[in-house]
């Protein structure tokens, strides 16, 4: 017979399951950068599963899931208040509302997963269903409404070697395995002595994640004779970035860094990389500026972020420039930030005077055609450009038209403040490198600019909030990873059949 007796939690007011959920979710959030407290996060995840396990109504399960999501996202995404402080007199009042509604909205994905699992009967079936539904919710969060897979559950492993599993099963596979392992441990804690085997399997899975990940870490590569790349970090605070009094200062700072002598006896760089929107004018009127930049970089080519306009449409772009100046290739950012670079339902918001925080044109930016490989020339090879939060999306990297030799991210993390956002962005850039087995070169306006190898190791960096540059040998690519071949489709299929299995078992238990 199914267990339908109400728990002590269900006897409390309807909103009560939200409270322990918030606490568990906040503890989970401590696994993300900059805190990186993996084992506290695992404990928080276990607490979230246990809160679900002692609810016996779908309403209680929904409330518990929403509470977990609210506590988690409110902590992890606290940096979203920073853009509103750039012009605090105008938009500062929106900051707490933005954080609450973003956290509450994302929490609905988890609430629906908990609610769906709440339909199952029997403790083991319910916890199995929760793991599957929660992993499916994270997959949906990566795609629905342009997607926002920031700080997925499996990223709690980013500080330890277990994160290497994303190269095999991808981030969504790691979400699923993590949730299944913790659910098995929760079954043991709730099931008494007879469930010790189940708990042992869960603990063994966690151990396998950590030890197996450590076994997958490749040795450091020999970088002797590799091309030299220079990453430039001007450290332009967002409230000064477009101020006419400061624009020349930041531009000249980047030119000086570009022309500076090499670090560590590496010789003149073969490629210089400036961050997102580093050039303070449109591409069509930037010939003089590009001439100054490419002369300073000679004989290297330069990759830089710049805006451009074409037929009334504005683009957030990356260009490859050589002497002349010669604009050799252009990439337009294709995955735009809603409410940042463009406004959904722009006509509606225009009536109340609200526009995208990062947009530079009245109607916002226009999306480019999609991922693109750019050829940087002999010796340097081919790069997959990623502008700002395009590096957050595993599918964007996977859907590139061919395999690059390295990933190239330019970003303006000044929007993210100085506490958590830039470090989380860097962490997710590391994960993209591991997934693909490709090094990543990352030039950020205020930091952290870094060179990351295909195993996700940060080999060198310019710290957050400092102006500077670094010269680094370009690491070679590692092997082609299983995940880079398959993408998310196998996990989508697996979740479908596991969901069907959970439904079938639940029906058998209730009959």
N, C-alpha and C positions, 0 to 999 in steps of 0.2 A: 504494500500500500504506500502511496506517496506521502511524504511528510508535509502535512498542511497546517500543523499547529503553529499559532503565531509565536514569534520570538519576543523577547523583552523589548527589542528595538521597535517592533511593529506595534507595541502597545503605547508607545510614546506618540506625541503629535505628529502629523503627517510630514512636517518639515524636519523632524528630528534626525533621520538618517543623513541629512546633508552635513550636519556638524562633524561627526567622526570622519566623514568622507573628506571634508575640507582639510582636516588635520593630516590624514593619510596622503592626500594629494600634495600638500605643501612639503611633506617629508620626501615624497618621490622627487619633487623638483630639485632637491639638493644634489641630485646626481648630475645635473647639468652644470656647464661652466657658468660662473667661475668657481663654484663651490666644489664640484667634482667629487662628491662624497658618495661613491658608488654603493657601498654597503648600507648606508643609511637609506639610500633611494630604494634598494631592494627590500629593506624592512618596510618602507612606506608602501611599496607595491603590494607586499604581503598583507599589510594592514588594510589596504583598499579591497583586496579579494576577500578578506575575512569579514569586513563590513558588509559586503554583498552577501556572503554566505549566511549571515544571520538575519537577513530579510526574507520574508516569506510572501510578500505581495509584490506585484509588478510596480505599484506606485512607490513602495519603499525602495525597490531596486533602482528605479529611475532617479529618485532623490539622492540615493547614495552615489550613483554614477555622476550625477551633475555636481554634487559636492566635491568628489574627487577631482573632477576636471576643473572646477572653479579654483580650488586651492592650488592645484598644480600650475595652471596657466597664469593665474594672478601673480604667482611668484616668478615663474620662469620668464614671463613676458612683461615684467615691470618696466623694461626699457622702452616700451611703446609710448610712455609718457614723455620721453625726451624730445621728440620732434615738436611737440606742442609748446615746449619751453623756448624754442628758438626765437619766436615772437610772442613772448609770454603775455604781453599786454593784450594781444588780439586773440590768441588761441589757448593760452594757459589754462583757462577755465575748463576746456574740453578734456584735459589730460586724464583725470580720474574716471570720467565717463567712458573715454576710449578704452582704458584698461579693463574696466568692469564689463563693458559690453563685448569686447573681444574675448575675454576669458569666459564669460557666460555663454557666448555663442559657440566657441570651440568646445566647451564642456558639454554641449548638447550632443555632439558625436559620441562621447563616452556614455552619456545618460541613455541614449538610444541603445547602445550596446548592452548596458546593464539591464535595461528594460526588456530587450529581446531575450537575453539569457534568463531573465526572470520567468519566462514562460515554461522553462524546462522543469522537470520533476525529478526529485532525488538529488542529494547533495553532490555526488560525483558528477552526475550529468550536468547539473547547473554550473559547476565550476569549469567543466570542460567547455560548455557552451559559452561561458563568459570569456575564456581565453580566445576562442575562435571569433566571437562577436567583437571583442575589443580590438583584436588584430585587424579585423575587417574594417572597423571604424577608423583606425589609423590609416589604412589604405585609402579609404574614402576621403579622409582629411587631406591627403596628398593630391587629390584630383578635383574634388567638388568645388565649384565656384572659383575656378582657376587654381585652387589648392593652396594649402599653407601647412606643409609638413614640418614646421619648425619644432625642434625638441621632441621628436617621437620617443615613445616609451623605450625602445631598444637603445637609444643614445645614452642611457645611463651607463652603458659599458664603455663609452668613449675614453675614459681615463685609464682603462686597463686593456690588456691584450685581447680580451674577448671580442672587442670591436672588429677584429680581423675577420670574423665570420661574415661580415657584410660582403666580402669579396666572393663568397660562395653562395650564400642564400639571400643576399641583399638585405636592406634595412627592414623590409616588411617580414622577411623570414626570421630575422633576429627578433623582431617584435613578437612574433608568434611563439617561437621557442622559449623566449623569456617568460611570456605569460603562461604557457603550459607548465613550465618548470615551477613557477611560483604557485600556480593553482594546485599542482600535485602536493606541494608542501602544505598548502592550506587544507587540502583534504586530510592529510595526516593529523594536523592540529585539531581538526573538527571531528575526525572520525574515530578517535580513540586508539586503543592498542592494535586493533585489527588493521589499521591503515598504515602501519609502520613501513610496509613495503612500498606503498605509494609515495610516502615522504622520502624514502631512500632513493627512489627513482628521480624525484624532483631535485634533491641535493646532488645526486650524481650528474644530472643534466647541467646544473650550475657549474660544478667542477669541470665537466667536459668543455663547457663554454670557455672557461678561463684557461685551463691547461691546453686545450686544443687551439685556442687563439694564440697562445704563446708559441706553440709549435709551428704556427703558420708565419710568424714574423720572419721575413728574409733578412739575411745579413746586410750590413751597410755596403753600399756600392762604392767602387773605386771611381772617383770623379776626375782623375788625372786626365788632362787633355780635353776635357769637355768644354763646350762653348761657355762663355761668361756672360751673365745677365746682371743688369743693375736695376734694382727696385727703388723707386723714388717715393718718399713719404713727406709731403710738405707740412702736415699737421695744421690744416686750416680749419678752425672751429666753424661750425655751421652758421652761426650768427654773423661771422665776418667773411665767410667765403665769397659772397657776392657783393660785399660792401666796396664801393668804388675806392675808398681810401686804402683798403687792404688788398684788393685784387692784384695790383702791381707787386706788392711785397711777396705774395705767395707764388706768383708767376716767376719772379726773379729768383726766388729761393729754389724752385725746381730746376731752373736753367743752371744755376750755380752747382747744384747737386749733380746734374747731368754732365757738366764739364769737369767736375772735380777729379783729382788723381784717383787711381784705383786703390782698392783696399787689398791688403794681404798679398801684394805682389802678383796679383792675378793678371795684370795687363789691362788694356782698354777693353771695355765690354763689347760684346758682339750685338747686344740688344739692350735698349733702355726702355723701362716700362713706367709710365705715369699712371696715376689712379683715375677713377671715374670722374667725368666732367672737370678734368684738371686744367683745360684750356678755357679761358674766360670769354670766349666769343664763338659765334657760329662758324662751322667749317668753311662756308662759302666766303667768309671775310677773314680767314685766319692765315693767309699766305705769309704775311710778314712774321707772325708769331711762329708758324711752323718752320720758317727759314731760320729764325733764331734758335729754335729747339734743335733742329737737325744739324746746324752748324756746331752747336755745343756737344752734340752726341757723336760727331764724325770720328771714325768711319762707321759707327753703329747705326742701325735702324732704330726707329722709335715706335713703340706702341703707346697710345694715349687715349684718354677719354675726352670726348668733345660732343657738343650738341650740333645737330644740323637741321636744316629746314629744306623741304622739297615740296613744291606745289601746295604750300600752306600747311603741310604736316610737319611736326617736329619729332625728331628721333633722338634718343639717348644712345650714342654711338661709340664705337671703338675703331680707331684707324691705325693702319700701319703706314708710316711715312719714312721716306728716305731723303737724301740730299736733293736740293732743287728749289723749293721742296716738292717732293713727288708723293702724292697720296696713292699708295699702291693697292690697298684693300680697305674696305669699309664693312663693319659689322654693326647692324642695328639691333638693339636689345628687343627681344620678342616676347619675353615673359614679364609683363609690367606689373607694378604693385598697385592694386586697387586702393583708392583713397590716398595714395601717395603720388604715383605718377599719372594717374588718370582717375576720373570719378565715374563709377557706374551711375547710370541715370543722370548724366551731367546736366541736362536741361533743368531737371528738378532742383538740383543743388545750386545751380546758378542763380535761381530766383531768390535764394536766401544768402547768397554771397559766399558760399563754401566751395573751395576748390581743393585739388590734391596738394598735399603739403610739399611734395618734391617736384611738382610740375613747373616748368618754366614757360609754357605757353598757355593761353587762356583755356584751350580745350584739352590740355594734357598732352602727353606723348602719344605717338602712334606706334603700334607694335611692328617690329620687323618680321620678315617672312619665316624665321625659324632658326634652329641651330645651324651653325656654319663652321667649316674648317678653314683656317687661313694658313697659307704657306708662307713661312717667314724666311725662306731662302736656304741655300745650301749650308749644312752644318747645324742649323737650328731646328729644322724640320717643320712639322705641322702642329698647330695649336688649335684647341677648341676654346674660343673666347666665351667668358661668362661675365656678365655685368651685374654687380651687386648680388641681389638675392636669387639670381638664376642658379647660383651654386647650392641653393637649399634643395633643389628638386632633382632627385636621382633620375627621374624619367627624362628630364631635359638633357642630361649628360648622355644617357643611354641612347637617346634618339638622334644623336649626331650622325651626319652622313659619312660614316667611316670612322676609323680609329685614328685618333691624333697621337702625337708623340708626347704631348703634355697638355695639361689644363692651364688656362691663363685667366685669372680673375682680376678685374679691376673693380674697386668699390669705394664708396664714400661713407665709411662707417661713422662719420661725425654725427649722423642722424641718431645713432644708437647710444650716445652718451659715453660714460667712462667706467661703468660698473659691470654690467653683464652682457649687453647686446653684442659688442664687438668680439668678446671671447666665445660666445655661442656661435656667432657667424664663422669664426675661425675653426671651431670644433667641427662644424658641419662641412667646411671646406676640406678638412682632413678626411672625413668619412667619404666624400666623393673621390678623393685620391685612392683610398683603400679599395673602394668598390670597383674601380676601373684598373687598378694596378698602374696608375699613371702619376707622375709628379705634378705638382701644382705650383705655379708662380702666382703670388698674390700681392698686388700693390694696392694699399689702402690709404686713403687721404690722411686719417688721423691714427691709423694702425688697426690691427696688427698686420704689417706687411711681412710676408714670410715666404720661404722656400720650403716646400713639403715634398718628401719623396713618395714613391708609390706604396709604401707601407704606412703612410700617414705620419711619419716622424717629421717634426719641425726642425729642419737642419740649421736654419738661421732666421733671424727676424729683427725688425725694428719695433721696439716696444710701443704700446699704446700711449698716445699723447706726446710723442716725441717727434721732432723733425729730424730727418736723416735719410741715409741711403745705405744700401748694402750691395756688395758685389758677390755673386755666388756662381759656382759652376752649375750648369743645368743637369740635374740627374737624368739618367736614361730611363725609359719605360721598363716596367717589369713585365711579367708574363701576362697574357690575356686571361682575365679572371672568368670563372663560370658565370658570375652575375653579369659581367659586361656582355656576355653572349645571349643571355636569356631575358634580362630585364625582369619586370614584375608579373609577366603573364603566368609563369608556373605557380607563383604564390596566389594569384587570383583564382586559378583553377583549384589549387589545394584548399583554399578557404571555402570555396563553393562546396566541394565534396565533404569537407569536415563539417560544415554547417548542416548539410543534408544528413550526415551521420548523427550529429547531435540531436536533430529533430526526430530521426527515426528511433534512437535510443530512448528519448524522452517519451515518445508515444508508447513504446513497449513498457516503460516503467509505469505509466499512468493507466495502462489497460488492466 
